[in-house]
Amino acid sequence: MGVCVALALNAGYAAWMTLSIARGLDLANCGCYGMYYPQPLRWYSPLKDLVLVGMCYALHKFARKNVAAY
């Protein structure tokens, strides 16, 4: 259940960042690492969240495979 929530959350962040880039917003801090390590919104910022989506998906598949074995 938690994996699905994390997957949806990261997919939503990737979609919102993609929309922000498409709108041409120039953000000095995308909020990825909080306010103490500001990073600007770049074209590759949504890719970080898509990698996390892939990791969540892999964890979901792996966890379901192991639970079924027991």
N, C-alpha and C positions, 0 to 999 in steps of 0.2 A: 504494500500500500504506500509506504513512504517513498519507494523508488518511483512509483507512478506520479506522486506529487512533485518530486524533484524534477522528473522528466518534463512534466507540464510547465513547471515554473521556469526552467531553463529555456524551453521552447518559446514561452511567452516573452522572456527577456530578449531572445534572439529576434523574434518578430518585431518587437517594439524598437529595438536598435536599428533593424533594417528599415523600418518605416521612418525613423528619425533621419537616417542617412539619405533616404530617398527624398525626404522633404527639404534636405539641404541644411539641416540644423548644424551649427558649429558649437559643440559643447566642450568646454574646457575640462569637465570631469564627467565621464560616463557613469560613474558610480560603481564600477566593477570591483574596486578594491577599497571602497570607503573614502572618507574625506581626508585621511592622513597620507594616502598614496594616490593622488589624483592622476588619472590618465585621460587624455582627450579621446573623444569618439572618433575612431578611424574606420576605414572600410573593412578591416579585419576583426573588429570588435565582436560582431555577431558570430564569427567563426569559433571563438572561445566557448560561447554558450552551446553551439552546435556540437562541439567536441564533448561537452558535458552531457548533452542529450544522448550522444552515442554511448558514452560510458554508463549512463543510467540504463539504457536499453540493454547493454551487454550484462550488466549486473542483474537486471530483471530476468533475463533469459537464463543466466547461470544459476541464480538462486532458485528459480522454478525447477530447473533440471535436478539440482541437488535435493530439493524437498521431495520431489517425486520418487527419488531413489530410496528414501527412507520409508 
